[in-house]
């Protein structure tokens, strides 16, 4: 997807309104994560939270997307004091658009789920960079380093 125009999408978000990609006029970090309140997703969200001021200073906003309900997202966001939106993609529309739904092994069983992935969309709506199969430690810092080059 890198180098292509990001398709527009609209999803319900924790701010109580629909989030529409085309309404964003600045660089956007979209991180797809498997599930609220799981260890890796909690750590990843906290890493983005802890660097939020630096992302803002670089002119970027952050959104997290998973298949969880808005109610689950509200609880997760409140529990971790996340300063950015979480978007609910319960129908997997945007997940499929970005190709992040994969077959994964979980406790020896094959399950469909979100492959931890991050995309940076530039102010013109193009996919500037993508990371797939993300390992959490150091990832948010790496994304921030890239955003600072835009």
Secondary structure, DSSP 4 states (H G I P E B T S, - for coil): -TTSBPPP-EEEETTSSEEEGGG--S-EEEEE-S-TTSHHHHHHHHHHHHTHHHHHHTT-EEEEEESS-HHHHHHHHHHHT--SEEEE-TT-HHHHHHT-EEEEEETTEEEEEEPPEEEEE-TTSBEEEEEES--STTHHHHHHHHHTT-
